[in-house]
C-alpha cells in the first residue's frame, strides 16, 4: 500500500469549481524526477483566485493549488538531489498546470528546484515566499537599469495616479515605493500629477 498524504484538491464539474482537503497517493502526483516532502507554502493572491475560481488560474483539473513550496527531498532520480536535501520552488506553472504546494507531497522536475543554502530554513524561505522573490527581481531590474542605492528615480510605475475622493488608494499605492526605499536604500520621488 502506498503512503497517503493530505492535499487541497480543486476540481471542476462543468462550470462549478470546488476545493476540498483529501488524501492522495504518489500515483496521483504528476510527472517529475524529484519527490518533495512539502513543509511550507505561502498563500498568494493568485492562490486565492485559483481556489475560489474568481479567475482562470488553474488550467488543468483536478489540481493541487499553491504557487510555491519548500521542503525536503524524499526521492530523486537526479544525481544532483539527494534524500533530505532542503529545496524551494516557485513558478514553472506550479499551482496552475502542475500540482502545487498545498499538499504534504509534490513531484516536480529537478531543474525547477533551487537547493536552499546553509543557514536558510524551509520556513525562512517561505517567509520570503513568492512575493519576496518577486520584490527581489524588481530590485535586480532597478539595479540593471542603473538605479542603485543613493540614486534618485521617479517612481512612476509604482505609484498609481491619484484617485479622488478615495485617498486610501493613493496612500496604499505609495506605500510600496516607500517600503522599497526603506528596505533597500533607494531614494524615490513620487510622480507629481
N, C-alpha and C positions, 0 to 999 in steps of 0.2 A: 504494500500500500504506500502511495506517495505521501510525503509531508504536505499537510494542508496549511494554508496561510490566509489571513484576512485581507480583504481589499474592498475599496469603494468601486463599484462597477456601475457604469452608466449604460443603460440600454435604451433602445428606441423601438416602439411598436407603432408603425405607420407614422403619424405626426407627433405622437406623445413620447416624450423623453422622461426617463425616471432614473434615480440613483438609489442604490442600497448597498449596505455592507454585506458581504457574502464571503463564503470560503471557497478558495480555488486551490488548484494543484499546479505543479510545474508544467503539466501538459496544457494548461490554459494560457501559459505565457507565450509571447511572440518570439520570433527568431532572434538569435543573438549568440555570441560566443562567451559571454560572461553573465553569471547569475549573481545578483547582489542581494544581500540581506539589508533591506532598507531600514535605516534607523531614524532618519528625519527627512521631511519635505516641508516646503513652505506653502502657504495659501496665497496665491496671487490673484489679482483682479481677473486675469484670463481664466484661472481655475474656477472662479465663481461663475463666470459666463458659461464655461463648459458644463459645469454640474447642473446649473439651472436651465440650460438650453436657451438663454437670452440672446446668444449669438452663436453662429455656426462654427464653433471652435473645433469640436470633435468631428473628424472626417471619416471615422470607421467605427462601427458599433458591433458588438459591445466593446467598451474601452474603459480602462482604468485611467482616470484623470491624474493631474499633477505634473507641472512643467519642470520640476526639478526633484533631485533626490541626493541623499548622502548616506553611505553605509559601508558595509564590509563585503568583500568578495567571498561568496560561498563556493563557487566552482568557476573554473576558467579553462577555455580551450586555447587561450592566447598565452604564450610563454611570458609576456610582459606583466601579467596579472596573476597573483597567487592568492590562495585561500587566506583570508584575514586582512588583505590589503584594504586600506581605507580609500574610498573613492567618492567623487562628486560628479554630478551630471546635470546640465540644463540645456535646453534647446533640442535640436535634432528631431523635432516633431513629437517629443515626449508629451504625453497627455493630449495630443491632437490626432496623430495617426499611429502612434506606438504607445503601448501601455506605459503609464507614468508612475509617479512616486507615491500615490495614495494607496499603497499596499505594503505588506510586510516583505515582499519579494519582487524583484524585477529581473528580467533577462534582456540585456541590451548588447549592442555592438561595442566591442572593446575600443574602437577608435573614437567613440563618443565620450569615453570616461577620462577623467583627469585624476591622477593619483594625488591624494592630499599630502602636502609636505608635513614633516615632523613639526609638532607644536601647534597644529591646527586640528581640532577635533571635528567630528562629523557634525556635532551640534553647532560649533562656531561657524562651520562652512554654511550651514543653513540659516544661521543668524544673519549672515551676509546675504544669502539667497540670490534668487534671480534678479530682484530689484537692485541689490547692491552690486551685482555683477554688471547690470545694465548701466548703473551710475558710473562704475569704473570705466566702462567702454566710452561713456560720454567724456570723462576726464581725459582719457587717452586721445580721443578725437580732438579735443581742445588743444592738447599739447602738440599733436601732429600739425594742427593749423597754426602753430607758433604762439599760442596763448599759454603763457606759463604763469606760475605764482608770482604776484607782484605786478603783472601787466594789467592794463585796463582794457576791458572789452565791453561791447554793447550786448546786453542780454536779450536781444530781440526774439530769439527763438524760444527762450524760456519764459518770457513774460507775455501773457495774453493782453490784448487791448483792454482798456477799462470797460467794465460793464456796469452801467448805472441803471437803477439805483442799487443794485446788488453789490455793495462794496466788498462783501466777503469773497466773491470770486476774484477780485483784484488782489486782495490780501493773500489768499491762498495761492494764486498764480505767481505772486512774487516771492513766496516762501521758498520755493525750490532753488532759485538762483542765490538767495541769501544763505540758505543752508549749505549749498555747494561752496559758496565763498568762505563760510566759516570753517568747513571741514578741510578744504584743500588749500586755502590760502589765495584763491583768486579774488581780485577786486573787480566787482562788476557794477556797472551803472545801468539802472533800468531805462528802457526807452521812454522818452517823454513824448506823448502824442501832441 
